[in-house]
Structures are given as C-alpha cells and as structure tokens.
Amino acid sequence: MRPTDKLLRLIASIRLFTGSSRVSRIATFSALGLAVCAVGATAVVPLAPDAADIPSRRVTEQLELPPLEDQLAEIAKQSHQYVREETIRRGDTMSGLLLRLGVEDSAADKFMKTDPVARELMQLRADKTVRVKTNDDGDLEWLQSTLSSGDGKTVRNLEVRRQPDGSFVATDNTANLERRIEMAAGNIRSSLFAAIDEAHISDAISSQIVAMFETNIDFRRLQRGDKFNVVYESFWQNGQLVRTGRVLAGEFTNAGKTFQSVWFDEGAGQGGYYSFDGRSLKKAFLKSPLEFTRVSSGFSMRVHPISGQWKQHKGVDFAAAAGTPIRATADGTIDSVGPSGGYGNLVVVKHYSGYSTAYAHMSRFAAGLRKGARVSQGEVIGYVGSTGWSTGPHLHYEFRVNNEPRDPLTAVVPEAPALASSDMPRFKSMVADMNHRFVLMRPERQAEIMKLASR
C-alpha cells in the first residue's frame, strides 16, 4: 500500500472516532486528555513500604525489684479489713456465731450478750443472714442484720458499731425495703403442697391462694391437671429476700373451669378479692372450716358410731389431725363457748338473718374467745380434738338456718355486693395489667417467647 493511502485511511479512522464536526472533535480530545491525567495521577501515588523492609532492633533492660522480704514487711505494716457473711443455724449461740464470722473480740462478745438491742440478734430465725466487718486481729468493726416482727410486716435493721473510743453502740432502725412484683405458676400432679413446693412459693403465699379461691374451689377435691398462676409482692434489701407480701392476683383452673381473682384496694385500709368482672369473691360462708381436710361423714342418715342407732346426722364431720386450727366460716358473734354434752367442747357462732354455725369436739378454744365476742370470717376459734361423743380426732360442723340444721355443702348462701360503678375504671386498669401477666405465664406463650429468644 502506498504511503498516501495509509495516511488517508488513518485520517478516516480519526474522523470516525472523533466525529466530523468541530465541536465533537474538541469534546473527544478533552475527554482523552482528562483520562491521561487521571492515569498519571494514579501512577504517582506512592505505595506503603513492606513491613519486612522496616529495620528493627531488640532492646533488653534489667529492672530491679525490691527484695521479697521487704515487700512482705511493707504488706505487714498495712491494716486490712474483712467483711464476712454467715447464716444463722438452728441452735446457734452468740459466741459460736461470732467465732464462725471470724470475730475474736471478747469486748464485742460481752456487749452482744448484755445490750438489750444487740441481744435481739439471737431471736432471729434460722436461715437469716448476719454480716460483720473485722480487722486483722478479729476485732469487730460493725455487725449488721435484719429483724422482722411476728407478722413479718415490720422490718428493722440491727447494727452494732465500734466507736472511736473502742466502745460499742447498737441501733435499731426501720428498714427501707425494695418492693418487687413476682410471678409463679404451678401444675397439680399429686397434691397442692407438692405443686407449691415445685413452684418455689412460700407458705405465706400458698395460704393466700387458698383463701382467695376457697369460696369457689373445694381444695379437698383437686384433680391431676389442675393448674394455677399467681402474681404477688416481695420485699428485698441488699439483694436478699426479706419477706413476701400480698397476693395481687391469681388464676386457678380446677376440673376444667378457670377462676380469676385480683386484689382491689378500696381505700381507708379496706380491700378484697374480686373476679375480673368486678364481683366479690368473698361469700357469706366458707365451704369448709378447715383449710385442708376430707369429709368423713356427710349430712345424711347413718348408724351412730357410739349408740349404734340409725339416726339423722345433722352436720358434716371433717377428718383432721388433733390440733388443726378451726376457722369461723363467716363473720359473726360468739353465741356460746364451752363443754356441751356429746358435742364436747363446742362453739356456736351467730350470724346475720337467722344463720348460725356450730363447731364440736374441739380439743381447746382459741385464746380470749368468750361469749359475745366478734369474730371474722377465717379467724381461728379453736382446734380439732376428740372431746364428747367421739371415736377419734375430727370436727363436727353444723350449719343452721333459724336453728334448723342444713347441709353446709349444698346450702345456697348470698354473695357480697359487687364493686361500685365509680371504682370500675381503676379496677379495669388493674385487671388489664394482671391479665397481661397471666398471658405471659401460660405454657403456649412461654413456648413462643423461648422460640423468639433462640433466634
């Protein structure tokens, strides 16, 4: 090919690439120029040096430490203090408890035994915690523990503290407790007691559960598969449970029927348990004067176990161990108390509208019980025994209407009035909160929560 032909082909190629117009050729060459500059800028950026090419050197320096003997001597000069904690054991003495706490202080031991405030420490029940602070020699700096009143409602902090002059001072102050709301659930497999233990519920809470539902549920006839949920108060101090409080709400399923209850504070120290629709759960009479028992003889014709005659049994016999507390089944006034022939030790309580109840064969009466005294529903009036015409420990219970015996297990009695309409907004808000808690405790909801947590 001739040189002139090559030149013409090159010019044609350039025109094809850049376009035929002057404007397009200017734009094309400008873009090429910028691209060349960018490549050039990239090419001049320096790369980081390879770490293997950086020079390094090892430096070794001798450090002088003080001799071990000097270190131990310095530590010995320092004063150390120790805080220890122990649980009171059954049969503990003051000296034994202090020794176990590492207290080797005869002055503190003497003070604890003679000071009237400090001596209350040994009135603590087993499993209560005591904390102390001592120095290297076992001298007591301070001792702290928590005391509770008999009903558990009043809690005080006991402290024994060493003063600058070496003497001791004991103080007793009301404790500021942290209130918590706790929830628990249980399933009846063998007995209510076993289910309560399995759910780690205290005796104080379990007795409230029974009191809450005993007008609707016969706890002598629980079935396998029955279940319950409960929301209750607990009070803590320094991370330690001090006591449990009131049951705030409960849900109990018995024989396939679910009963729900919530505590409602009506003000002025008054309150009670209500169903979720506002009906009071407190009925005029309890189903049984004993908390846990069984009917050994019902309201029917029978052969009398002593006389051998066929006659009407005008009450219900509840089998129970001697000494079991007997409760008044309703509010009322003591009509009579004392021995009464075949009834043995008998208490008769007069209620409203011609109702009365009788409790026979008691081993003894409650302290201070006398004719004319007022008693409240659930109040202990005596204890199971076998006095009078009796073949063994049990309670003979009679329910009378205008002095005529009726069967207490089938008698229809009136209910307490429902909540006032003015209280319903606050009541419904409380019910909504407790119902939400019950939903969280149900097995299907717990399974859903566990499934979400595992993701």
MIMARLO-585241 format. One record per residue (C-alpha): residue number from 1; x, y, z; residue in one letter. Coordinates in pm, whole numbers, padded with zeros to 5 digits. Last residue first. Example, Ala and Ser with C-alpha at 12.3 -4.5 7.8 and 13.67 -1.06 7.14 Angstrom:
// MIMARLO-585241
+-----+--------+--------+--------+-----+
|   n |     xx |     yy |     zz | res |
+-----+--------+--------+--------+-----+
|   2 |  01367 | -00106 |  00714 |   S |
|   1 |  01230 | -00450 |  00780 |   A |
+-----+--------+--------+--------+-----+
//
This chain:
// MIMARLO-585241
+-----+--------+--------+--------+-----+
|   n |     xx |     yy |     zz | res |
+-----+--------+--------+--------+-----+
| 455 | -03331 | -01694 |  06716 |   R |
| 454 | -03347 | -01876 |  07047 |   S |
| 453 | -03521 | -01588 |  07226 |   A |
| 452 | -03811 | -01594 |  06979 |   L |
| 451 | -03869 | -01967 |  07037 |   K |
| 450 | -03847 | -01920 |  07415 |   M |
| 449 | -04111 | -01645 |  07398 |   I |
| 448 | -04343 | -01865 |  07191 |   E |
| 447 | -04303 | -02156 |  07433 |   A |
| 446 | -04380 | -01921 |  07723 |   Q |
| 445 | -04697 | -01806 |  07545 |   R |
| 444 | -04817 | -02164 |  07493 |   E |
| 443 | -04737 | -02251 |  07854 |   P |
| 442 | -04932 | -01961 |  08010 |   R |
| 441 | -04721 | -01726 |  08218 |   M |
| 440 | -04717 | -01435 |  07971 |   L |
| 439 | -05097 | -01447 |  07941 |   V |
| 438 | -05126 | -01428 |  08319 |   F |
| 437 | -04912 | -01112 |  08324 |   R |
| 436 | -05134 | -00946 |  08062 |   H |
| 435 | -05440 | -01037 |  08271 |   N |
| 434 | -05279 | -00866 |  08570 |   M |
| 433 | -05228 | -00538 |  08383 |   D |
| 432 | -05575 | -00542 |  08228 |   A |
| 431 | -05734 | -00618 |  08567 |   V |
| 430 | -05561 | -00317 |  08724 |   M |
| 429 | -05692 | -00084 |  08453 |   S |
| 428 | -06040 | -00236 |  08489 |   K |
| 427 | -06039 | -00165 |  08865 |   F |
| 426 | -05939 |  00199 |  08818 |   R |
| 425 | -06226 |  00249 |  08570 |   P |
| 424 | -06468 |  00037 |  08783 |   M |
| 423 | -06443 |  00223 |  09113 |   D |
| 422 | -06721 |  00473 |  09039 |   S |
| 421 | -06950 |  00185 |  08934 |   S |
| 420 | -06936 |  00041 |  09286 |   A |
| 419 | -06783 | -00303 |  09316 |   L |
| 418 | -07006 | -00608 |  09362 |   A |
| 417 | -07201 | -00691 |  09680 |   P |
| 416 | -07108 | -00999 |  09889 |   A |
| 415 | -07268 | -01326 |  09788 |   E |
| 414 | -07577 | -01489 |  09936 |   P |
| 413 | -07582 | -01851 |  10059 |   V |
| 412 | -07713 | -02165 |  09886 |   V |
| 411 | -07679 | -02474 |  10105 |   A |
| 410 | -07524 | -02777 |  09932 |   T |
| 409 | -07211 | -02848 |  10134 |   L |
| 408 | -07347 | -02688 |  10452 |   P |
| 407 | -07636 | -02940 |  10469 |   D |
| 406 | -07899 | -02767 |  10682 |   R |
| 405 | -07972 | -02788 |  11055 |   P |
| 404 | -08274 | -02583 |  11180 |   E |
| 403 | -08181 | -02318 |  11438 |   N |
| 402 | -08331 | -02037 |  11224 |   N |
| 401 | -08095 | -02157 |  10948 |   V |
| 400 | -07822 | -02383 |  11086 |   R |
| 399 | -07488 | -02508 |  10953 |   F |
| 398 | -07331 | -02775 |  11172 |   E |
| 397 | -06965 | -02883 |  11184 |   Y |
| 396 | -06832 | -03191 |  11366 |   H |
| 395 | -06454 | -03164 |  11361 |   L |
| 394 | -06234 | -03472 |  11388 |   H |
| 393 | -05998 | -03654 |  11626 |   P |
| 392 | -06125 | -04002 |  11713 |   G |
| 391 | -06425 | -04203 |  11835 |   T |
| 390 | -06622 | -03902 |  11955 |   S |
| 389 | -06905 | -03849 |  12199 |   W |
| 388 | -06754 | -03557 |  12392 |   G |
| 387 | -06394 | -03445 |  12323 |   T |
| 386 | -06196 | -03568 |  12024 |   S |
| 385 | -05994 | -03266 |  11911 |   G |
| 384 | -05956 | -03010 |  11634 |   V |
| 383 | -05853 | -02661 |  11744 |   Y |
| 382 | -06041 | -02341 |  11825 |   G |
| 381 | -06176 | -02006 |  11704 |   I |
| 380 | -05927 | -01927 |  11426 |   V |
| 379 | -06049 | -01630 |  11218 |   E |
| 378 | -06144 | -01719 |  10859 |   G |
| 377 | -06454 | -01498 |  10854 |   Q |
| 376 | -06429 | -01251 |  11138 |   S |
| 375 | -06519 | -01297 |  11504 |   V |
| 374 | -06695 | -01061 |  11745 |   R |
| 373 | -06701 | -01157 |  12113 |   A |
| 372 | -07041 | -01201 |  12281 |   G |
| 371 | -06947 | -01521 |  12463 |   K |
| 370 | -06571 | -01558 |  12501 |   R |
| 369 | -06261 | -01650 |  12299 |   L |
| 368 | -05950 | -01499 |  12457 |   G |
| 367 | -05715 | -01773 |  12341 |   A |
| 366 | -05869 | -02003 |  12081 |   A |
| 365 | -06062 | -02295 |  12228 |   F |
| 364 | -05931 | -02640 |  12309 |   R |
| 363 | -05953 | -03003 |  12193 |   S |
| 362 | -06267 | -02922 |  11997 |   M |
| 361 | -06537 | -03191 |  11970 |   H |
| 360 | -06791 | -02952 |  11810 |   A |
| 359 | -06815 | -02644 |  11587 |   Y |
| 358 | -07163 | -02490 |  11542 |   A |
| 357 | -07283 | -02238 |  11282 |   T |
| 356 | -07565 | -01982 |  11285 |   S |
| 355 | -07787 | -01810 |  11025 |   Y |
| 354 | -08100 | -01623 |  11136 |   G |
| 353 | -08051 | -01319 |  10913 |   S |
| 352 | -07695 | -01238 |  11028 |   Y |
| 351 | -07451 | -01473 |  11203 |   H |
| 350 | -07447 | -01642 |  11544 |   K |
| 349 | -07139 | -01853 |  11621 |   V |
| 348 | -07168 | -02167 |  11838 |   V |
| 347 | -06850 | -02312 |  11991 |   V |
| 346 | -06849 | -02659 |  12147 |   L |
| 345 | -06607 | -02857 |  12361 |   N |
| 344 | -06772 | -03197 |  12381 |   G |
| 343 | -07068 | -03227 |  12147 |   Y |
| 342 | -07197 | -03521 |  12349 |   G |
| 341 | -07258 | -03297 |  12649 |   G |
| 340 | -07182 | -02928 |  12583 |   S |
| 339 | -06845 | -02805 |  12713 |   P |
| 338 | -06771 | -02434 |  12648 |   G |
| 337 | -06842 | -02142 |  12413 |   V |
| 336 | -07180 | -01990 |  12329 |   S |
| 335 | -07324 | -01721 |  12100 |   D |
| 334 | -06989 | -01594 |  11970 |   I |
| 333 | -07075 | -01314 |  11726 |   T |
| 332 | -07048 | -01321 |  11348 |   G |
| 331 | -06842 | -01301 |  11030 |   D |
| 330 | -06843 | -01628 |  10839 |   A |
| 329 | -06687 | -01977 |  10830 |   T |
| 328 | -06517 | -01934 |  11167 |   A |
| 327 | -06191 | -02123 |  11141 |   R |
| 326 | -06069 | -02441 |  11312 |   I |
| 325 | -05691 | -02488 |  11351 |   P |
| 324 | -05564 | -02850 |  11340 |   T |
| 323 | -05464 | -02955 |  11693 |   G |
| 322 | -05564 | -03320 |  11658 |   A |
| 321 | -05528 | -03433 |  11298 |   A |
| 320 | -05821 | -03390 |  11063 |   A |
| 319 | -06135 | -03571 |  10946 |   A |
| 318 | -06422 | -03332 |  10877 |   F |
| 317 | -06764 | -03442 |  11000 |   D |
| 316 | -07070 | -03276 |  10846 |   V |
| 315 | -07388 | -03194 |  11034 |   G |
| 314 | -07727 | -03321 |  11133 |   K |
| 313 | -07650 | -03693 |  11110 |   H |
| 312 | -08001 | -03840 |  11108 |   Q |
| 311 | -08041 | -04161 |  11301 |   K |
| 310 | -07993 | -04539 |  11292 |   W |
| 309 | -07876 | -04639 |  11640 |   Q |
| 308 | -07537 | -04792 |  11723 |   G |
| 307 | -07502 | -04557 |  12021 |   S |
| 306 | -07129 | -04492 |  11960 |   I |
| 305 | -07072 | -04492 |  11581 |   P |
| 304 | -07426 | -04364 |  11508 |   H |
| 303 | -07565 | -04563 |  11217 |   V |
| 302 | -07632 | -04316 |  10938 |   R |
| 301 | -07890 | -04086 |  10779 |   M |
| 300 | -07738 | -03792 |  10596 |   S |
| 299 | -07526 | -03474 |  10619 |   F |
| 298 | -07184 | -03625 |  10546 |   G |
| 297 | -06931 | -03829 |  10741 |   S |
| 296 | -06554 | -03838 |  10683 |   S |
| 295 | -06537 | -03522 |  10473 |   V |
| 294 | -06173 | -03451 |  10388 |   R |
| 293 | -05919 | -03197 |  10511 |   T |
| 292 | -05717 | -02893 |  10411 |   F |
| 291 | -05816 | -02543 |  10523 |   E |
| 290 | -06067 | -02636 |  10791 |   L |
| 289 | -06397 | -02451 |  10848 |   P |
| 288 | -06507 | -02560 |  10499 |   S |
| 287 | -06711 | -02407 |  10217 |   K |
| 286 | -06663 | -02059 |  10359 |   L |
| 285 | -06976 | -01859 |  10432 |   F |
| 284 | -07107 | -01514 |  10326 |   A |
| 283 | -06909 | -01520 |  10007 |   K |
| 282 | -06595 | -01325 |  09939 |   K |
| 281 | -06517 | -01348 |  09572 |   L |
| 280 | -06663 | -01003 |  09507 |   S |
| 279 | -06786 | -00948 |  09152 |   R |
| 278 | -06594 | -00692 |  08945 |   G |
| 277 | -06577 | -00869 |  08606 |   D |
| 276 | -06222 | -00992 |  08670 |   F |
| 275 | -06335 | -01166 |  08990 |   S |
| 274 | -06278 | -00969 |  09307 |   Y |
| 273 | -06053 | -01003 |  09608 |   Y |
| 272 | -06078 | -00750 |  09888 |   G |
| 271 | -05994 | -00405 |  10013 |   G |
| 270 | -06020 | -00169 |  10306 |   Q |
| 269 | -05737 |  00024 |  10468 |   G |
| 268 | -05907 |  00359 |  10402 |   A |
| 267 | -05901 |  00286 |  10028 |   G |
| 266 | -06083 |  00029 |  09812 |   E |
| 265 | -05765 | -00162 |  09732 |   D |
| 264 | -05854 | -00427 |  09477 |   F |
| 263 | -05691 | -00771 |  09489 |   W |
| 262 | -05748 | -00969 |  09169 |   V |
| 261 | -05916 | -01304 |  09110 |   S |
| 260 | -05955 | -01547 |  08825 |   Q |
| 259 | -06133 | -01883 |  08826 |   F |
| 258 | -06084 | -02128 |  08540 |   T |
| 257 | -06305 | -02434 |  08492 |   K |
| 256 | -06151 | -02753 |  08351 |   G |
| 255 | -06177 | -02950 |  08674 |   A |
| 254 | -05999 | -02669 |  08862 |   N |
| 253 | -05807 | -02391 |  08683 |   T |
| 252 | -05675 | -02128 |  08924 |   F |
| 251 | -05573 | -01772 |  08834 |   E |
| 250 | -05446 | -01535 |  09099 |   G |
| 249 | -05386 | -01166 |  09152 |   A |
| 248 | -05213 | -00931 |  09394 |   L |
| 247 | -05109 | -01190 |  09654 |   V |
| 246 | -04988 | -00977 |  09943 |   R |
| 245 | -04637 | -00961 |  10080 |   G |
| 244 | -04332 | -01183 |  10081 |   T |
| 243 | -04045 | -01126 |  10321 |   R |
| 242 | -03681 | -01024 |  10349 |   V |
| 241 | -03545 | -01156 |  10018 |   L |
| 240 | -03179 | -01056 |  09990 |   Q |
| 239 | -03033 | -00828 |  09722 |   G |
| 238 | -02935 | -00561 |  09974 |   N |
| 237 | -03294 | -00548 |  10100 |   Q |
| 236 | -03594 | -00713 |  09938 |   W |
| 235 | -03973 | -00717 |  09964 |   F |
| 234 | -04195 | -00950 |  09761 |   S |
| 233 | -04541 | -00887 |  09621 |   E |
| 232 | -04754 | -01142 |  09439 |   Y |
| 231 | -04880 | -01259 |  09100 |   V |
| 230 | -05013 | -01618 |  09086 |   V |
| 229 | -05080 | -01877 |  08819 |   N |
| 228 | -05259 | -02206 |  08886 |   F |
| 227 | -05308 | -02554 |  08749 |   K |
| 226 | -05539 | -02856 |  08769 |   D |
| 225 | -05402 | -03147 |  08565 |   G |
| 224 | -05438 | -03405 |  08843 |   R |
| 223 | -05753 | -03314 |  09030 |   Q |
| 222 | -05827 | -03106 |  09339 |   L |
| 221 | -06105 | -03233 |  09564 |   R |
| 220 | -06005 | -03123 |  09916 |   R |
| 219 | -05933 | -02777 |  09777 |   F |
| 218 | -06304 | -02720 |  09719 |   D |
| 217 | -06292 | -02423 |  09484 |   I |
| 216 | -06534 | -02128 |  09477 |   N |
| 215 | -06532 | -01997 |  09836 |   T |
| 214 | -06180 | -02133 |  09879 |   E |
| 213 | -06040 | -01920 |  09596 |   F |
| 212 | -05857 | -01632 |  09766 |   M |
| 211 | -05805 | -01810 |  10099 |   A |
| 210 | -05628 | -02097 |  09922 |   V |
| 209 | -05401 | -01861 |  09728 |   I |
| 208 | -05338 | -01666 |  10049 |   Q |
| 207 | -05221 | -01983 |  10225 |   S |
| 206 | -04984 | -02051 |  09935 |   S |
| 205 | -04832 | -01703 |  09959 |   I |
| 204 | -04745 | -01732 |  10328 |   A |
| 203 | -04619 | -02087 |  10279 |   D |
| 202 | -04364 | -01961 |  10027 |   S |
| 201 | -04378 | -02047 |  09657 |   I |
| 200 | -04086 | -02230 |  09498 |   H |
| 199 | -04303 | -02359 |  09208 |   A |
| 198 | -04213 | -02719 |  09296 |   E |
| 197 | -04302 | -02655 |  09660 |   D |
| 196 | -04643 | -02515 |  09560 |   I |
| 195 | -04709 | -02812 |  09330 |   A |
| 194 | -04618 | -03059 |  09606 |   A |
| 193 | -04847 | -02884 |  09856 |   F |
| 192 | -05135 | -02876 |  09606 |   L |
| 191 | -05113 | -03251 |  09563 |   S |
| 190 | -05010 | -03519 |  09312 |   S |
| 189 | -04961 | -03364 |  08969 |   R |
| 188 | -05117 | -03021 |  09022 |   I |
| 187 | -04939 | -02771 |  08799 |   N |
| 186 | -04781 | -02448 |  08921 |   G |
| 185 | -04706 | -02094 |  08806 |   A |
| 184 | -04519 | -01803 |  08964 |   A |
| 183 | -04500 | -01426 |  08917 |   M |
| 182 | -04314 | -01162 |  09115 |   E |
| 181 | -04375 | -00790 |  09174 |   I |
| 180 | -04091 | -00624 |  09364 |   R |
| 179 | -04082 | -00383 |  09657 |   R |
| 178 | -03741 | -00263 |  09776 |   E |
| 177 | -03730 | -00225 |  10154 |   L |
| 176 | -03636 |  00073 |  10367 |   N |
| 175 | -03569 | -00080 |  10707 |   A |
| 174 | -03689 |  00071 |  11034 |   T |
| 173 | -03396 |  00137 |  11265 |   N |
| 172 | -03239 | -00048 |  11562 |   D |
| 171 | -02902 |  00082 |  11681 |   T |
| 170 | -02634 | -00081 |  11897 |   A |
| 169 | -02332 |  00121 |  12018 |   V |
| 168 | -01990 | -00025 |  12103 |   F |
| 167 | -01690 |  00115 |  12290 |   S |
| 166 | -01339 |  00144 |  12141 |   G |
| 165 | -01304 |  00522 |  12185 |   D |
| 164 | -01361 |  00577 |  11811 |   P |
| 163 | -01695 |  00385 |  11833 |   Q |
| 162 | -01747 |  00023 |  11728 |   R |
| 161 | -02078 | -00046 |  11553 |   R |
| 160 | -02367 | -00286 |  11624 |   V |
| 159 | -02645 | -00264 |  11365 |   E |
| 158 | -03000 | -00401 |  11362 |   L |
| 157 | -03214 | -00311 |  11061 |   N |
| 156 | -03588 | -00334 |  11112 |   R |
| 155 | -03876 | -00496 |  10924 |   V |
| 154 | -04242 | -00455 |  11021 |   T |
| 153 | -04482 | -00666 |  10814 |   K |
| 152 | -04343 | -01009 |  10908 |   G |
| 151 | -04639 | -01087 |  11135 |   D |
| 150 | -04407 | -01165 |  11427 |   G |
| 149 | -04190 | -00863 |  11359 |   S |
| 148 | -03881 | -00893 |  11142 |   S |
| 147 | -03515 | -00827 |  11220 |   L |
| 146 | -03237 | -00766 |  10966 |   T |
| 145 | -02864 | -00795 |  11030 |   S |
| 144 | -02550 | -00587 |  11061 |   Q |
| 143 | -02227 | -00611 |  11265 |   L |
| 142 | -01954 | -00345 |  11276 |   W |
| 141 | -01581 | -00301 |  11340 |   E |
| 140 | -01531 | -00623 |  11537 |   L |
| 139 | -01172 | -00711 |  11630 |   D |
| 138 | -01051 | -01025 |  11452 |   G |
| 137 | -00684 | -00924 |  11472 |   D |
| 136 | -00656 | -00832 |  11106 |   D |
| 135 | -00967 | -00611 |  11121 |   N |
| 134 | -01335 | -00711 |  11126 |   T |
| 133 | -01655 | -00630 |  10935 |   K |
| 132 | -01964 | -00837 |  11005 |   V |
| 131 | -02272 | -00962 |  10819 |   R |
| 130 | -02559 | -01174 |  10961 |   V |
| 129 | -02807 | -01363 |  10739 |   T |
| 128 | -03131 | -01534 |  10846 |   K |
| 127 | -03150 | -01910 |  10776 |   D |
| 126 | -03256 | -01995 |  11134 |   A |
| 125 | -03488 | -01748 |  11300 |   R |
| 124 | -03361 | -01429 |  11454 |   L |
| 123 | -03413 | -01402 |  11829 |   Q |
| 122 | -03036 | -01427 |  11877 |   M |
| 121 | -02992 | -01084 |  11721 |   L |
| 120 | -03231 | -00938 |  11975 |   E |
| 119 | -02936 | -00940 |  12217 |   R |
| 118 | -02794 | -00635 |  12040 |   A |
| 117 | -03087 | -00417 |  12148 |   V |
| 116 | -03083 | -00526 |  12514 |   P |
| 115 | -02701 | -00493 |  12543 |   D |
| 114 | -02565 | -00773 |  12763 |   T |
| 113 | -02480 | -01064 |  12532 |   K |
| 112 | -02371 | -00856 |  12233 |   M |
| 111 | -02160 | -00633 |  12457 |   F |
| 110 | -01977 | -00930 |  12609 |   K |
| 109 | -01897 | -01076 |  12266 |   D |
| 108 | -01782 | -00736 |  12141 |   A |
| 107 | -01546 | -00696 |  12437 |   A |
| 106 | -01418 | -01053 |  12391 |   S |
| 105 | -01325 | -00989 |  12028 |   D |
| 104 | -01227 | -01280 |  11810 |   E |
| 103 | -01482 | -01227 |  11531 |   V |
| 102 | -01416 | -01461 |  11237 |   G |
| 101 | -01786 | -01499 |  11149 |   L |
| 100 | -01783 | -01857 |  11280 |   R |
|  99 | -01649 | -01723 |  11609 |   L |
|  98 | -01930 | -01465 |  11624 |   L |
|  97 | -02196 | -01733 |  11567 |   L |
|  96 | -02048 | -01965 |  11830 |   G |
|  95 | -02029 | -01689 |  12089 |   S |
|  94 | -02388 | -01581 |  12029 |   M |
|  93 | -02517 | -01938 |  12040 |   T |
|  92 | -02661 | -02124 |  11739 |   D |
|  91 | -02920 | -02400 |  11796 |   G |
|  90 | -03062 | -02385 |  11440 |   R |
|  89 | -02816 | -02208 |  11219 |   R |
|  88 | -02783 | -01837 |  11149 |   I |
|  87 | -02637 | -01775 |  10805 |   T |
|  86 | -02294 | -01616 |  10775 |   E |
|  85 | -02140 | -01316 |  10598 |   E |
|  84 | -01786 | -01184 |  10618 |   R |
|  83 | -01628 | -00843 |  10554 |   V |
|  82 | -01254 | -00820 |  10617 |   Y |
|  81 | -01029 | -00527 |  10699 |   Q |
|  80 | -00657 | -00497 |  10643 |   H |
|  79 | -00410 | -00253 |  10801 |   S |
|  78 | -00074 | -00215 |  10619 |   Q |
|  77 |  00255 | -00274 |  10801 |   K |
|  76 |  00250 | -00643 |  10712 |   A |
|  75 |  00236 | -00553 |  10342 |   I |
|  74 |  00555 | -00349 |  10378 |   E |
|  73 |  00730 | -00636 |  10556 |   A |
|  72 |  00623 | -00877 |  10285 |   L |
|  71 |  00766 | -00649 |  10015 |   Q |
|  70 |  01093 | -00602 |  10206 |   D |
|  69 |  01135 | -00979 |  10243 |   E |
|  68 |  01068 | -01026 |  09871 |   L |
|  67 |  01363 | -00798 |  09784 |   P |
|  66 |  01277 | -00484 |  09589 |   P |
|  65 |  01271 | -00531 |  09212 |   L |
|  64 |  01546 | -00412 |  08976 |   E |
|  63 |  01460 | -00398 |  08611 |   L |
|  62 |  01728 | -00503 |  08356 |   Q |
|  61 |  01667 | -00365 |  08007 |   E |
|  60 |  01677 | -00555 |  07678 |   T |
|  59 |  01609 | -00370 |  07348 |   V |
|  58 |  01568 | -00567 |  07026 |   R |
|  57 |  01614 | -00388 |  06691 |   R |
|  56 |  01400 | -00330 |  06382 |   S |
|  55 |  01455 | -00208 |  06023 |   P |
|  54 |  01146 | -00177 |  05802 |   I |
|  53 |  01178 | -00399 |  05490 |   D |
|  52 |  00957 | -00679 |  05627 |   A |
|  51 |  00682 | -00425 |  05687 |   A |
|  50 |  00666 | -00357 |  05311 |   D |
|  49 |  00653 |  00015 |  05240 |   P |
|  48 |  00318 |  00174 |  05158 |   A |
|  47 |  00280 |  00254 |  04784 |   L |
|  46 |  00344 |  00603 |  04642 |   P |
|  45 |  00074 |  00776 |  04433 |   V |
|  44 |  00245 |  00878 |  04102 |   V |
|  43 |  00069 |  00624 |  03880 |   A |
|  42 | -00274 |  00728 |  03984 |   T |
|  41 | -00212 |  01086 |  03891 |   A |
|  40 | -00082 |  00978 |  03551 |   G |
|  39 | -00384 |  00764 |  03484 |   V |
|  38 | -00609 |  01055 |  03581 |   A |
|  37 | -00415 |  01293 |  03355 |   C |
|  36 | -00447 |  01054 |  03058 |   V |
|  35 | -00821 |  01025 |  03117 |   A |
|  34 | -00855 |  01404 |  03130 |   L |
|  33 | -00674 |  01441 |  02798 |   G |
|  32 | -00884 |  01177 |  02629 |   L |
|  31 | -01200 |  01351 |  02745 |   A |
|  30 | -01074 |  01683 |  02603 |   S |
|  29 | -00982 |  01516 |  02270 |   F |
|  28 | -01336 |  01385 |  02232 |   T |
|  27 | -01506 |  01711 |  02327 |   A |
|  26 | -01296 |  01911 |  02075 |   I |
|  25 | -01370 |  01660 |  01797 |   R |
|  24 | -01743 |  01676 |  01870 |   S |
|  23 | -01742 |  02055 |  01846 |   V |
|  22 | -01552 |  02063 |  01516 |   R |
|  21 | -01797 |  01832 |  01347 |   S |
|  20 | -01699 |  01509 |  01170 |   S |
|  19 | -01691 |  01282 |  01458 |   G |
|  18 | -01399 |  01190 |  01682 |   T |
|  17 | -01379 |  00816 |  01620 |   F |
|  16 | -01492 |  00810 |  01254 |   L |
|  15 | -01285 |  01121 |  01181 |   R |
|  14 | -00977 |  00953 |  01330 |   I |
|  13 | -01034 |  00642 |  01122 |   S |
|  12 | -01070 |  00846 |  00802 |   A |
|  11 | -00745 |  01031 |  00876 |   I |
|  10 | -00564 |  00699 |  00929 |   L |
|   9 | -00702 |  00561 |  00598 |   R |
|   8 | -00585 |  00872 |  00406 |   L |
|   7 | -00235 |  00844 |  00554 |   L |
|   6 | -00211 |  00478 |  00462 |   K |
|   5 | -00316 |  00554 |  00102 |   D |
|   4 | -00053 |  00827 |  00073 |   T |
|   3 |  00215 |  00591 |  00190 |   P |
|   2 |  00129 |  00343 | -00089 |   R |
|   1 |  00000 |  00000 |  00000 |   M |
+-----+--------+--------+--------+-----+
//
